[in-house]
Amino acid sequence: MERKQEENHASCLGCRLAGGQEPAEIVYEDERITALLDIAPLNGGHVLLLPKRHALDLDGLHPEDLQALNETSVRIARVLKRMYAPDGITTMSNGGLFNDLGHVHLHVFPRYQGDGFGWREPAAPRGTDVPNRVIRDRLAELLASE
């Protein structure tokens, strides 16, 4: 498959994984996306989806790459359901400081009741003192101007 190396960053682990320069258990690949097994899976079948074109976060993706990422995540989820018969599928992306690859990626993995993975409430939530209607109005205003 033709690689778009000129669009990748040689120092970026995610670019190297997506471009085939690092060892990986690749389960799917097309011209925009590489899907591979996570090296530290939360459950069996934990897949990472990486766009081949570099971006740090979802909001930095080209629209075509975002569409391909979403479409591939649906395909992977469908196959994981057939393969593992889980209680559910989790799809998530960690951005900014929480993106440990320095390259946007999506986790897709099977979930089971009692598997121990879950949402943890922050010790000191931020912004929860602002009424939802105020947040709603500000978000709507910013989205309208986007």
DSSP file (Angstrom, degrees, kcal/mol; ACC not computed):
  #  RESIDUE AA STRUCTURE BP1 BP2  ACC     N-H-->O    O-->H-N    N-H-->O    O-->H-N    TCO  KAPPA ALPHA  PHI   PSI    X-CA   Y-CA   Z-CA
    1    1 A M              0   0    0      0, 0.0     2,-0.2     0, 0.0    29,-0.0   0.000 360.0 360.0 360.0 136.5    0.0    0.0    0.0
    2    2 A E        -     0   0    0      1,-0.0     2,-0.3     2,-0.0     0, 0.0  -0.465 360.0-145.6 -68.4 130.9    1.3    3.4   -0.9
    3    3 A R        -     0   0    0     -2,-0.2     2,-0.8    16,-0.0     3,-0.2  -0.760   9.7-143.3 -99.1 144.1    2.4    5.5    2.2
    4    4 A K    >   +     0   0    0     -2,-0.3     3,-1.5     1,-0.2     4,-0.3  -0.533  38.7 156.5-100.6  64.4    2.0    9.2    2.4
    5    5 A Q  G >   +     0   0    0     -2,-0.8     3,-1.7     1,-0.3    -1,-0.2   0.795  62.5  67.7 -64.5 -30.2    5.3    9.7    4.3
    6    6 A E  G 3  S+     0   0    0      1,-0.3    -1,-0.3    -3,-0.2    -2,-0.1   0.748 102.1  49.1 -63.3 -20.1    5.7   13.3    3.2
    7    7 A E  G <  S+     0   0    0     -3,-1.5    47,-1.0     2,-0.1    -1,-0.3   0.492 100.9  84.3 -94.0  -5.0    2.6   14.1    5.3
    8    8 A N  S <  S-     0   0    0     -3,-1.7     2,-0.6    -4,-0.3    45,-0.1  -0.563  76.8-124.5 -98.7 162.3    3.9   12.3    8.4
    9    9 A H    >   -     0   0    0     -2,-0.2     3,-1.8     1,-0.1     7,-0.2  -0.931  11.8-148.7-107.0 119.2    6.3   13.4   11.1
   10   10 A A  T 3  S+     0   0    0     -2,-0.6    -1,-0.1     1,-0.3     6,-0.1   0.782  97.8  52.5 -59.5 -29.0    9.3   11.1   11.5
   11   11 A S  T 3  S+     0   0    0     -3,-0.1     2,-0.6     4,-0.0    -1,-0.3   0.544  88.3  97.4 -85.1  -5.8    9.5   11.8   15.3
   12   12 A C    <>  -     0   0    0     -3,-1.8     4,-2.2     1,-0.2     5,-0.2  -0.741  60.5-157.0 -90.6 119.3    5.8   10.9   15.9
   13   13 A L  H  > S+     0   0    0     -2,-0.6     4,-2.7    88,-0.4     5,-0.2   0.899  95.5  53.8 -59.3 -41.5    5.2    7.4   17.2
   14   14 A G  H  > S+     0   0    0     87,-0.9     4,-2.9     1,-0.2    -1,-0.2   0.901 108.5  48.6 -60.8 -41.8    1.7    7.5   15.8
   15   15 A C  H  > S+     0   0    0     -6,-0.2     4,-2.1     2,-0.2     6,-0.2   0.907 112.4  48.9 -63.3 -41.5    2.8    8.4   12.4
   16   16 A R  H  <>S+     0   0    0     -4,-2.2     5,-2.6    -7,-0.2     6,-0.9   0.898 113.4  46.4 -67.0 -39.6    5.4    5.7   12.4
   17   17 A L  H ><5S+     0   0    0     -4,-2.7     3,-1.1     4,-0.2    -2,-0.2   0.949 115.2  45.8 -64.6 -48.5    2.9    3.1   13.6
   18   18 A A  H 3<5S+     0   0    0     -4,-2.9    -2,-0.2     1,-0.2    -1,-0.2   0.815 114.7  49.4 -64.3 -30.4    0.3    4.2   11.0
   19   19 A G  T 3<5S-     0   0    0     -4,-2.1    -1,-0.2    -5,-0.2    -2,-0.2   0.444 115.2-111.9 -91.3  -0.4    3.0    4.3    8.3
   20   20 A G  T < 5S+     0   0    0     -3,-1.1    -3,-0.2    -4,-0.5    -4,-0.1   0.649  83.6 118.9  83.6  14.8    4.4    0.8    9.0
   21   21 A Q      < +     0   0    0     -5,-2.6    -4,-0.2    -6,-0.2    -5,-0.1   0.507  69.2  56.0 -90.6  -4.1    7.8    1.9   10.4
   22   22 A E  S    S-     0   0    0     -6,-0.9     2,-0.1    -5,-0.2    -2,-0.1  -0.942  98.5 -96.8-123.9 147.2    7.2    0.4   13.8
   23   23 A P        +     0   0    0      0, 0.0     2,-0.3     0, 0.0    -2,-0.1  -0.406  58.5 154.1 -61.5 135.5    6.3   -3.2   14.6
   24   24 A A        -     0   0    0     -2,-0.1     2,-1.3    -4,-0.1    14,-0.1  -0.983  53.0-116.5-161.0 152.0    2.5   -3.6   15.1
   25   25 A E        -     0   0    0     12,-0.4    12,-2.3    -2,-0.3     2,-0.4  -0.736  42.0-162.9 -91.5  86.0   -0.3   -6.2   14.8
   26   26 A I  E     +A   36   0A   0     -2,-1.3    10,-0.3    10,-0.2     3,-0.1  -0.572  20.8 174.6 -78.0 127.5   -2.2   -4.5   12.0
   27   27 A V  E     +     0   0A   0      8,-2.8     2,-0.3    -2,-0.4     9,-0.2   0.621  69.1   9.0-104.8 -19.3   -5.7   -5.7   11.6
   28   28 A Y  E     +A   35   0A   0      7,-1.7     7,-3.3     2,-0.0    -1,-0.4  -0.972  61.1 175.1-160.5 145.2   -6.9   -3.3    8.9
   29   29 A E  E     +A   34   0A   0     -2,-0.3     2,-0.2     5,-0.2     5,-0.2  -0.969   6.1 159.2-154.4 138.7   -5.4   -0.7    6.6
   30   30 A D        -     0   0    0      3,-2.4    -2,-0.0    -2,-0.3     0, 0.0  -0.722  61.7 -72.3-138.5-165.5   -6.5    1.5    3.8
   31   31 A E  S    S+     0   0    0     -2,-0.2   -27,-0.1     1,-0.2     3,-0.1   0.688 129.3  24.4 -69.4 -16.5   -5.2    4.8    2.2
   32   32 A R  S    S+     0   0    0      1,-0.2    20,-3.2    20,-0.1    21,-0.4   0.707 118.4  45.4-116.0 -30.5   -6.2    6.9    5.3
   33   33 A I  E     - B   0  51A   0     18,-0.3    -3,-2.4    19,-0.1     2,-0.4  -0.922  49.2-164.0-128.5 142.1   -6.4    4.6    8.4
   34   34 A T  E     -AB  29  50A   0     16,-2.5    16,-3.0    -2,-0.4     2,-0.5  -0.997  12.5-163.8-119.1 130.6   -4.3    2.0   10.1
   35   35 A A  E     +AB  28  49A   0     -7,-3.3    -8,-2.8    -2,-0.4    -7,-1.7  -0.961  17.9 165.6-115.2 129.1   -6.0   -0.2   12.7
   36   36 A L  E     -AB  26  48A   0     12,-2.6    12,-3.4    -2,-0.5   -10,-0.2  -0.944  41.0 -92.2-141.1 159.9   -3.8   -2.2   15.1
   37   37 A L  E     - B   0  47A   0    -12,-2.3   -12,-0.4    -2,-0.3    10,-0.2  -0.532  45.9-113.4 -73.3 137.0   -4.0   -4.2   18.3
   38   38 A D        -     0   0    0      8,-2.8     8,-0.1    -2,-0.2     7,-0.1  -0.460  14.3-139.4 -67.9 138.5   -3.2   -2.1   21.4
   39   39 A I  S    S+     0   0    0      1,-0.3    -1,-0.1    -2,-0.1    -2,-0.0   0.658 102.6  38.0 -76.4 -13.9    0.0   -3.3   23.1
   40   40 A A  S    S-     0   0    0      6,-0.1    -1,-0.3     3,-0.0    -2,-0.0  -0.594  90.3-166.3-130.7  70.9   -1.6   -2.8   26.5
   41   41 A P        -     0   0    0      0, 0.0     3,-0.1     0, 0.0    68,-0.0  -0.262  24.8-153.5 -67.5 142.3   -5.2   -4.0   25.9
   42   42 A L  S    S-     0   0    0      1,-0.3     2,-0.3     2,-0.0    75,-0.1   0.811  88.9  -4.7 -76.7 -32.6   -8.0   -3.2   28.4
   43   43 A N  S >  S-     0   0    0     68,-0.0     3,-1.3    -3,-0.0    -1,-0.3  -0.954  99.0 -73.9-149.0 161.3   -9.7   -6.4   27.0
   44   44 A G  T 3  S+     0   0    0     -2,-0.3     3,-0.1     1,-0.2    40,-0.0  -0.325 119.4  33.9 -56.4 139.2   -9.0   -8.8   24.2
   45   45 A G  T 3  S+     0   0    0      1,-0.3     2,-0.6    -7,-0.1    -1,-0.2   0.568  75.9 160.1  89.2  10.0   -9.7   -7.2   20.8
   46   46 A H    <   -     0   0    0     -3,-1.3    -8,-2.8    63,-0.1     2,-0.4  -0.559  21.0-169.3 -69.9 114.5   -8.6   -3.7   21.9
   47   47 A V  E     -BC  37 108A   0     61,-3.0    61,-2.5    -2,-0.6     2,-0.4  -0.860  17.2-152.2-112.9 140.3   -7.9   -1.9   18.6
   48   48 A L  E     -BC  36 107A   0    -12,-3.4   -12,-2.6    -2,-0.4     2,-0.5  -0.936   9.2-156.1-106.5 133.9   -6.3    1.5   18.0
   49   49 A L  E     -BC  35 106A   0     57,-2.5    57,-2.1    -2,-0.4   -14,-0.2  -0.955  13.9-175.6-110.4 123.7   -7.3    3.4   14.9
   50   50 A L  E     -B   34   0A   0    -16,-3.0   -16,-2.5    -2,-0.5    55,-0.2  -0.974  22.6-132.7-122.8 126.3   -4.7    5.9   13.6
   51   51 A P  E     -B   33   0A   0      0, 0.0   -18,-0.3     0, 0.0   -33,-0.2  -0.500  16.6-136.7 -67.1 145.3   -5.1    8.3   10.7
   52   52 A K  S    S+     0   0    0    -20,-3.2     2,-0.4    -2,-0.1   -19,-0.1   0.801  87.7  75.8 -74.9 -28.6   -2.0    8.2    8.4
   53   53 A R  S    S-     0   0    0    -21,-0.4   -45,-0.1   -45,-0.1     9,-0.1  -0.709  96.6-107.0 -85.3 133.8   -2.0   11.9    8.1
   54   54 A H        +     0   0    0    -47,-1.0     2,-0.3    -2,-0.4    -2,-0.1  -0.333  52.6 145.4 -67.9 136.1   -0.6   13.6   11.3
   55   55 A A        -     0   0    0     -4,-0.1    49,-3.4     1,-0.1     6,-0.1  -0.914  39.0-145.9-158.5 147.3   -2.9   15.5   13.7
   56   56 A L  S    S+     0   0    0     -2,-0.3     2,-0.3    47,-0.3    49,-0.2   0.904  81.5  15.5 -81.0 -43.7   -2.7   15.8   17.4
   57   57 A D  S >  S-     0   0    0     47,-0.1     3,-1.9    38,-0.1     4,-0.3  -0.811  82.5-100.8-130.4 166.7   -6.4   15.9   18.2
   58   58 A L  G >  S+     0   0    0      1,-0.3     3,-1.6    -2,-0.3     8,-0.1   0.859 118.9  59.4 -55.0 -38.9   -9.7   15.1   16.5
   59   59 A D  G 3  S+     0   0    0      1,-0.3    -1,-0.3     7,-0.0     7,-0.0   0.559 101.2  56.9 -72.8  -4.6  -10.3   18.8   15.8
   60   60 A G  G <  S+     0   0    0     -3,-1.9    -1,-0.3     2,-0.1    -2,-0.2   0.427  84.1 109.8 -99.9  -1.2   -7.1   18.9   13.8
   61   61 A L  S <  S-     0   0    0     -3,-1.6    -6,-0.1    -4,-0.3    -7,-0.1  -0.441  75.9-111.9 -76.2 146.7   -8.1   16.1   11.3
   62   62 A H    >>  -     0   0    0     -2,-0.1     4,-2.3     1,-0.1     3,-0.5  -0.511  34.9-113.5 -66.2 145.5   -8.9   16.7    7.7
   63   63 A P  H 3> S+     0   0    0      0, 0.0     4,-2.3     0, 0.0     5,-0.2   0.856 116.6  52.8 -53.7 -38.5  -12.6   16.1    7.1
   64   64 A E  H 3> S+     0   0    0      1,-0.2     4,-2.3     2,-0.2     5,-0.1   0.882 109.9  48.2 -66.6 -36.6  -11.9   13.1    4.9
   65   65 A D  H <> S+     0   0    0     -3,-0.5     4,-2.6     2,-0.2    -1,-0.2   0.887 110.4  51.2 -70.4 -38.4   -9.7   11.5    7.6
   66   66 A L  H  X S+     0   0    0     -4,-2.3     4,-2.4     2,-0.2    -2,-0.2   0.915 111.2  48.0 -63.4 -43.1  -12.3   12.1   10.3
   67   67 A Q  H  X S+     0   0    0     -4,-2.3     4,-2.7    -5,-0.2     5,-0.2   0.927 112.9  48.1 -62.6 -44.9  -15.0   10.5    8.1
   68   68 A A  H  X S+     0   0    0     -4,-2.3     4,-2.5     1,-0.2    -2,-0.2   0.892 110.7  51.9 -63.4 -39.5  -12.7    7.5    7.4
   69   69 A L  H  X S+     0   0    0     -4,-2.6     4,-2.2     2,-0.2    -2,-0.2   0.930 112.5  45.1 -62.1 -46.4  -11.9    7.2   11.2
   70   70 A N  H  X S+     0   0    0     -4,-2.4     4,-1.8     2,-0.2    -2,-0.2   0.928 114.1  48.2 -64.2 -45.8  -15.6    7.1   12.1
   71   71 A E  H  X S+     0   0    0     -4,-2.7     4,-1.9     1,-0.2    -2,-0.2   0.904 112.9  48.4 -63.0 -40.9  -16.5    4.7    9.3
   72   72 A T  H  X S+     0   0    0     -4,-2.5     4,-2.8    -5,-0.2    -1,-0.2   0.883 107.4  55.6 -67.5 -37.5  -13.6    2.4   10.3
   73   73 A S  H  X S+     0   0    0     -4,-2.2     4,-2.5     1,-0.2    -1,-0.2   0.882 107.3  50.1 -63.0 -36.7  -14.6    2.5   14.0
   74   74 A V  H  X S+     0   0    0     -4,-1.8     4,-2.3     2,-0.2    -1,-0.2   0.916 111.6  48.0 -66.5 -42.8  -18.1    1.3   13.1
   75   75 A R  H  X S+     0   0    0     -4,-1.9     4,-2.1     2,-0.2    -2,-0.2   0.930 113.1  47.6 -62.6 -45.5  -16.7   -1.6   11.1
   76   76 A I  H  X S+     0   0    0     -4,-2.8     4,-2.8     1,-0.2     5,-0.2   0.929 111.7  50.5 -62.4 -45.2  -14.3   -2.6   13.9
   77   77 A A  H  X S+     0   0    0     -4,-2.5     4,-2.2     1,-0.2    -1,-0.2   0.906 109.2  51.8 -59.4 -42.5  -17.0   -2.4   16.5
   78   78 A R  H  X S+     0   0    0     -4,-2.3     4,-1.7     1,-0.2    -1,-0.2   0.918 112.6  44.9 -60.7 -44.4  -19.3   -4.6   14.3
   79   79 A V  H  X S+     0   0    0     -4,-2.1     4,-2.7     1,-0.2    -2,-0.2   0.899 110.5  53.7 -68.8 -40.8  -16.6   -7.2   14.0
   80   80 A L  H  X S+     0   0    0     -4,-2.8     4,-2.8     1,-0.2     5,-0.5   0.879 106.8  53.1 -61.6 -37.1  -15.7   -7.1   17.7
   81   81 A K  H  X S+     0   0    0     -4,-2.2     4,-1.7    -5,-0.2    -1,-0.2   0.916 112.6  43.8 -63.2 -42.7  -19.3   -7.7   18.5
   82   82 A R  H  < S+     0   0    0     -4,-1.7    -2,-0.2     1,-0.2    -1,-0.2   0.899 118.8  44.0 -67.3 -40.2  -19.4  -10.8   16.3
   83   83 A M  H  < S+     0   0    0     -4,-2.7    -2,-0.2     1,-0.1    -3,-0.2   0.889 130.5  17.7 -74.1 -41.7  -16.0  -12.0   17.5
   84   84 A Y  H  < S-     0   0    0     -4,-2.8    -3,-0.2    -5,-0.2    -2,-0.2   0.583  80.4-140.9-112.0 -13.6  -16.4  -11.5   21.3
   85   85 A A     <  -     0   0    0     -4,-1.7    -4,-0.1    -5,-0.5    -3,-0.1   0.932  39.3-178.0  46.8  53.2  -20.2  -11.1   22.0
   86   86 A P        -     0   0    0      0, 0.0    26,-0.2     0, 0.0     3,-0.1  -0.178  41.9-115.1 -75.7 171.7  -19.4   -8.4   24.6
   87   87 A D  S    S-     0   0    0     24,-2.0     2,-0.3     1,-0.2    25,-0.2   0.666  91.6 -25.9 -77.4 -17.2  -21.9   -6.6   26.7
   88   88 A G  E     -D  111   0A   0     23,-1.4    23,-3.0     2,-0.0     2,-0.4  -0.974  60.7-111.5-176.7 176.1  -20.9   -3.4   24.9
   89   89 A I  E     -D  110   0A   0     -2,-0.3     2,-0.5    21,-0.2   -12,-0.0  -0.987  20.7-151.3-126.0 135.8  -18.2   -1.6   22.9
   90   90 A T  E     -D  109   0A   0     19,-2.7    19,-2.2    -2,-0.4     2,-0.4  -0.933  10.6-174.5-107.7 133.2  -16.3    1.5   24.1
   91   91 A T  E     +D  108   0A   0     -2,-0.5     2,-0.3    17,-0.2    17,-0.2  -0.996  20.8 153.9-123.2 124.5  -15.0    4.0   21.6
   92   92 A M  E     -D  107   0A   0     15,-2.0    15,-3.3    -2,-0.4     2,-0.4  -0.992  29.4-159.0-152.7 157.1  -12.9    6.8   23.0
   93   93 A S        -     0   0    0     -2,-0.3     2,-0.5    13,-0.2    13,-0.1  -0.999  12.5-148.2-137.2 135.2  -10.1    9.3   22.2
   94   94 A N        -     0   0    0     -2,-0.4    11,-0.2    11,-0.4     2,-0.2  -0.912  24.1-165.2-103.9 126.2   -7.8   11.1   24.6
   95   95 A G    >   -     0   0    0     -2,-0.5     3,-1.9     3,-0.1   -38,-0.1  -0.607  42.7  -2.5-110.4 169.3   -6.8   14.6   23.5
   96   96 A G  G >  S+     0   0    0      1,-0.3     3,-1.8    -2,-0.2     6,-0.2  -0.281 131.4   0.6  60.1-131.5   -4.2   17.1   24.5
   97   97 A L  G 3  S+     0   0    0      1,-0.3    -1,-0.3     3,-0.0    -3,-0.0   0.693 132.5  60.5 -61.9 -19.3   -2.0   16.2   27.4
   98   98 A F  G <  S+     0   0    0     -3,-1.9     2,-1.0     1,-0.1    -1,-0.3   0.413  77.6  97.7 -92.6   1.7   -3.8   12.9   27.7
   99   99 A N    X   -     0   0    0     -3,-1.8     3,-0.8     1,-0.2    -4,-0.1  -0.786  54.0-173.5 -90.8  98.0   -2.8   11.8   24.2
  100  100 A D  T 3  S+     0   0    0     -2,-1.0    -1,-0.2     1,-0.2    -5,-0.1   0.572  78.6  52.7 -75.5  -8.5    0.1    9.5   24.9
  101  101 A L  T 3  S-     0   0    0      2,-0.3   -87,-0.9   -45,-0.1   -88,-0.4   0.634  97.4-131.2 -95.7 -16.7    1.1    9.0   21.3
  102  102 A G  S <  S+     0   0    0     -3,-0.8     2,-0.3     1,-0.2    -2,-0.1   0.741  84.1  88.3  69.1  21.5    1.2   12.6   20.2
  103  103 A H  S    S-     0   0    0    -47,-0.2   -47,-0.3   -49,-0.1    -2,-0.3  -0.974  91.2-100.4-151.4 130.9   -1.0   11.6   17.3
  104  104 A V        +     0   0    0    -49,-3.4     2,-0.3    -2,-0.3   -47,-0.1  -0.275  52.2 163.2 -56.7 136.2   -4.8   11.4   17.2
  105  105 A H        -     0   0    0    -11,-0.2     2,-0.4   -49,-0.2   -11,-0.4  -0.988  30.2-137.1-153.1 155.9   -6.1    7.9   17.7
  106  106 A L  E     -C   49   0A   0    -57,-2.1   -57,-2.5    -2,-0.3     2,-0.4  -0.955  12.3-145.8-118.2 131.6   -9.3    6.2   18.6
  107  107 A H  E     -CD  48  92A   0    -15,-3.3   -15,-2.0    -2,-0.4     2,-0.4  -0.813  17.2-179.7 -92.4 135.3   -9.6    3.2   21.0
  108  108 A V  E     +CD  47  91A   0    -61,-2.5   -61,-3.0    -2,-0.4   -17,-0.2  -0.971  16.8 153.9-134.0 119.6  -12.3    0.7   20.2
  109  109 A F  E     - D   0  90A   0    -19,-2.2   -19,-2.7    -2,-0.4   -63,-0.1  -0.999  43.8-102.4-150.8 151.0  -12.6   -2.3   22.5
  110  110 A P  E     - D   0  89A   0      0, 0.0     2,-0.3     0, 0.0   -21,-0.2  -0.385  35.7-155.5 -69.4 147.3  -15.1   -4.8   23.8
  111  111 A R  E     - D   0  88A   0    -23,-3.0   -24,-2.0    -2,-0.1   -23,-1.4  -0.935   7.6-166.1-126.5 149.7  -16.6   -4.3   27.3
  112  112 A Y    >   -     0   0    0     -2,-0.3     3,-2.2   -26,-0.2     5,-0.2  -0.985  35.7 -95.5-134.8 143.8  -18.1   -6.7   29.8
  113  113 A Q  T 3  S+     0   0    0     -2,-0.4   -25,-0.0     1,-0.3   -26,-0.0  -0.365 113.9  14.1 -56.3 129.8  -20.2   -6.1   32.9
  114  114 A G  T 3  S+     0   0    0      3,-0.1    -1,-0.3     1,-0.1    -3,-0.0   0.600  82.5 133.2  80.7  11.8  -17.8   -6.0   35.9
  115  115 A D    <   -     0   0    0     -3,-2.2    -2,-0.1     2,-0.2     3,-0.1   0.585  69.9-123.1 -75.0  -6.5  -14.6   -5.7   33.8
  116  116 A G  S    S+     0   0    0      1,-0.3     2,-0.5    -4,-0.2    -1,-0.1   0.306  72.5 121.3  88.9 -11.3  -13.4   -2.9   36.0
  117  117 A F        +     0   0    0     -5,-0.2     2,-0.3   -75,-0.1    -1,-0.3  -0.738  39.0 133.6 -87.2 132.6  -13.0   -0.2   33.4
  118  118 A G        -     0   0    0     -2,-0.5     2,-0.4    -3,-0.1     0, 0.0  -0.987  57.5 -73.7-166.0 174.8  -15.1    2.8   34.1
  119  119 A W        -     0   0    0     -2,-0.3     2,-0.5     1,-0.0    -2,-0.0  -0.636  41.1-155.3 -78.9 130.4  -15.6    6.5   34.4
  120  120 A R        -     0   0    0     -2,-0.4     3,-0.1     0, 0.0    -1,-0.0  -0.944  16.1-126.3-111.5 127.7  -14.0    8.0   37.4
  121  121 A E        -     0   0    0     -2,-0.5     2,-0.0     1,-0.1     0, 0.0  -0.484  32.4-109.8 -69.5 135.9  -15.3   11.3   38.8
  122  122 A P        -     0   0    0      0, 0.0    -1,-0.1     0, 0.0     0, 0.0  -0.347  16.2-128.2 -66.2 148.1  -12.7   14.0   39.2
  123  123 A A  S    S+     0   0    0      1,-0.3    -2,-0.1    -3,-0.1     0, 0.0   0.862 105.3  23.1 -63.1 -36.4  -11.7   14.9   42.7
  124  124 A A  S    S-     0   0    0      2,-0.0    -1,-0.3     0, 0.0    -3,-0.0  -0.725  86.0-153.2-133.5  83.3  -12.2   18.6   41.9
  125  125 A P        -     0   0    0      0, 0.0     2,-0.4     0, 0.0     3,-0.1  -0.223  12.6-138.7 -57.4 144.8  -14.6   19.0   39.0
  126  126 A R  S    S+     0   0    0      1,-0.2    -2,-0.0     2,-0.1     0, 0.0  -0.888  73.5   7.0-109.8 137.2  -14.2   22.2   37.0
  127  127 A G  S >  S+     0   0    0     -2,-0.4     3,-1.0     1,-0.1    -1,-0.2   0.503  84.4 118.9  80.3   4.4  -17.0   24.4   35.7
  128  128 A T  T 3   +     0   0    0      1,-0.2     4,-0.1    -3,-0.1    -2,-0.1   0.580  63.9  69.1 -81.0  -6.9  -19.8   22.5   37.4
  129  129 A D  T 3  S+     0   0    0      2,-0.1    -1,-0.2     0, 0.0    -3,-0.0   0.586  81.5  89.4 -83.1  -9.8  -20.8   25.6   39.3
  130  130 A V  S <  S-     0   0    0     -3,-1.0     5,-0.1     1,-0.1     0, 0.0  -0.756  89.8-111.2 -88.4 129.4  -22.0   27.3   36.1
  131  131 A P    >>  -     0   0    0      0, 0.0     4,-1.9     0, 0.0     3,-0.8  -0.268  21.5-121.3 -60.3 144.7  -25.7   26.5   35.3
  132  132 A N  H 3> S+     0   0    0      1,-0.3     4,-3.4     2,-0.2     5,-0.2   0.842 111.2  59.4 -56.2 -36.8  -26.3   24.3   32.3
  133  133 A R  H 3> S+     0   0    0      2,-0.2     4,-2.3     1,-0.2    -1,-0.3   0.869 105.7  48.9 -63.4 -34.9  -28.4   26.9   30.5
  134  134 A V  H <> S+     0   0    0     -3,-0.8     4,-2.1     2,-0.2    -1,-0.2   0.920 114.2  45.1 -68.6 -44.1  -25.4   29.3   30.6
  135  135 A I  H  X S+     0   0    0     -4,-1.9     4,-2.9     2,-0.2     5,-0.2   0.930 112.9  51.9 -63.7 -45.5  -23.1   26.7   29.2
  136  136 A R  H  X S+     0   0    0     -4,-3.4     4,-2.7     1,-0.2     5,-0.2   0.931 110.5  47.5 -56.3 -48.8  -25.7   25.7   26.6
  137  137 A D  H  X S+     0   0    0     -4,-2.3     4,-2.2     1,-0.2    -1,-0.2   0.900 113.8  46.9 -62.7 -41.8  -26.1   29.3   25.4
  138  138 A R  H  X S+     0   0    0     -4,-2.1     4,-2.5     2,-0.2     5,-0.2   0.916 113.3  48.3 -68.2 -43.2  -22.3   29.9   25.2
  139  139 A L  H  X S+     0   0    0     -4,-2.9     4,-2.8     2,-0.2     5,-0.2   0.931 112.2  49.4 -61.0 -45.3  -21.7   26.6   23.4
  140  140 A A  H  X S+     0   0    0     -4,-2.7     4,-2.1    -5,-0.2    -2,-0.2   0.902 111.2  50.0 -61.0 -41.7  -24.5   27.4   20.9
  141  141 A E  H  X S+     0   0    0     -4,-2.2     4,-1.2    -5,-0.2    -1,-0.2   0.927 113.6  44.5 -62.5 -46.4  -23.1   30.9   20.3
  142  142 A L  H  X S+     0   0    0     -4,-2.5     4,-0.6     1,-0.2    -2,-0.2   0.889 112.9  51.2 -67.7 -38.9  -19.6   29.6   19.7
  143  143 A L  H >< S+     0   0    0     -4,-2.8     3,-0.8     1,-0.2    -1,-0.2   0.880 106.8  54.5 -65.6 -37.0  -20.9   26.8   17.4
  144  144 A A  H 3< S+     0   0    0     -4,-2.1    -1,-0.2     1,-0.2    -2,-0.2   0.810 111.2  45.4 -65.6 -29.2  -22.9   29.2   15.4
  145  145 A S  H 3<        0   0    0     -4,-1.2    -1,-0.2     1,-0.2    -2,-0.2   0.488 360.0 360.0 -92.7  -3.1  -19.8   31.3   14.7
  146  146 A E    <<        0   0    0     -3,-0.8    -1,-0.2    -4,-0.6    -2,-0.1   0.474 360.0 360.0 -71.4 360.0  -17.6   28.3   13.9
